[in-house]
């Protein structure tokens, strides 16, 4: 199982949008979110907002059997929920996950502990 972390700087003044997006995932969009995660093979996903003096960050952590394949499938997806999800990320962070920046790299996993 691959463990993936995504980190997106939140645009100035858009932290409330990021919070609303996450609330929608847990409430009004929960059923669609569940279907999407199942289709993508993601059994576990967590989202955080880190408030830093240099600006807020939207941080996503998920597990997938093959992270590269999962990310590729999500980027290419034209499913209506996935398009909505990617649009919410774009509105909060400016990052277009339909066309991710060519130089976008995943954070490097440098340590792990499992009991």
C-alpha positions as CSV (number, residue, x, y, z in Angstrom):
1,X,0.0,0.0,0.0
2,X,1.4,3.4,-1.0
3,X,1.0,6.3,1.4
4,X,0.6,9.7,-0.3
5,X,0.7,13.3,1.1
6,X,-0.5,16.3,-1.0
7,X,0.3,19.8,0.1
8,X,-1.4,22.8,-1.5
9,X,-0.8,26.5,-0.4
10,X,-4.3,28.0,0.1
11,X,-4.8,31.3,-1.7
12,X,-5.0,34.4,0.5
13,X,-8.6,34.7,1.8
14,X,-9.7,31.3,0.6
15,X,-9.3,29.2,3.9
16,X,-13.0,29.5,4.5
17,X,-13.6,28.0,1.0
18,X,-11.3,25.1,1.9
19,X,-13.1,24.5,5.1
20,X,-16.5,24.5,3.3
21,X,-15.2,22.1,0.7
22,X,-14.1,19.7,3.5
23,X,-17.4,20.1,5.3
24,X,-19.2,19.2,2.1
25,X,-17.1,16.1,1.7
26,X,-18.3,15.0,5.2
27,X,-21.9,15.9,4.8
28,X,-23.8,16.7,1.6
29,X,-21.3,15.1,-0.7
30,X,-20.4,12.1,1.5
31,X,-22.2,9.5,-0.6
32,X,-20.5,10.7,-3.9
33,X,-17.2,10.9,-2.1
34,X,-17.6,7.3,-0.9
35,X,-18.3,6.1,-4.5
36,X,-15.3,8.1,-5.9
37,X,-12.9,6.8,-3.3
38,X,-14.1,3.2,-4.0
39,X,-13.7,3.6,-7.7
40,X,-10.2,5.0,-7.2
41,X,-9.2,2.3,-4.7
42,X,-8.6,4.7,-1.8
43,X,-9.6,3.0,1.5
44,X,-8.5,5.9,3.7
45,X,-8.1,9.6,3.2
46,X,-7.5,12.5,5.6
47,X,-7.5,16.3,5.0
48,X,-5.9,18.9,7.2
49,X,-5.7,22.7,7.2
50,X,-2.4,24.0,8.6
51,X,-2.5,27.6,9.6
52,X,1.1,29.0,9.3
53,X,2.5,32.5,9.6
54,X,3.5,32.2,5.9
55,X,0.0,31.2,4.8
56,X,-2.4,28.4,5.2
57,X,-2.0,24.9,3.7
58,X,-4.5,22.3,2.6
59,X,-2.9,18.9,3.2
60,X,-4.3,15.6,2.0
61,X,-3.1,12.2,3.0
62,X,-4.3,9.0,1.5
63,X,-3.5,5.3,1.0
64,X,-3.8,3.5,-2.3
65,X,-2.4,0.2,-3.7
66,X,-0.7,2.1,-6.6
67,X,-0.5,5.8,-5.9
68,X,0.7,6.7,-9.4
69,X,-2.1,4.9,-11.1
70,X,-4.7,6.3,-8.6
71,X,-3.5,9.9,-9.2
72,X,-3.4,9.4,-12.9
73,X,-7.0,8.0,-12.9
74,X,-8.2,10.9,-10.8
75,X,-6.5,13.5,-13.0
76,X,-8.1,12.0,-16.1
77,X,-11.5,11.5,-14.5
78,X,-14.5,13.3,-16.0
79,X,-16.9,12.0,-13.3
80,X,-19.1,14.8,-12.2
81,X,-18.1,14.4,-8.5
82,X,-14.4,14.3,-9.3
83,X,-14.7,17.4,-11.5
84,X,-16.5,19.2,-8.6
85,X,-13.7,18.0,-6.2
86,X,-11.0,19.2,-8.5
87,X,-12.8,22.5,-9.0
88,X,-13.0,23.0,-5.2
89,X,-9.2,22.4,-4.9
90,X,-8.6,24.9,-7.7
91,X,-10.8,27.6,-6.1
92,X,-9.1,27.3,-2.8
93,X,-5.5,26.8,-4.0
94,X,-5.2,27.8,-7.6
95,X,-4.0,24.3,-8.5
96,X,-5.8,22.7,-11.5
97,X,-5.8,18.9,-10.9
98,X,-7.3,18.4,-14.3
99,X,-3.9,19.7,-15.6
100,X,-1.4,19.5,-12.8
101,X,1.8,21.6,-13.1
102,X,4.5,19.5,-14.9
103,X,6.9,20.3,-12.0
104,X,4.5,19.3,-9.3
105,X,6.1,16.7,-7.0
106,X,4.7,14.7,-4.1
107,X,6.3,15.4,-0.8
108,X,9.1,13.0,0.0
109,X,8.4,10.3,2.7
110,X,11.4,10.5,4.9
111,X,10.3,8.4,7.9
112,X,7.6,6.1,8.9
113,X,6.6,4.1,12.0
114,X,4.1,1.3,12.2
115,X,3.4,-0.8,15.4
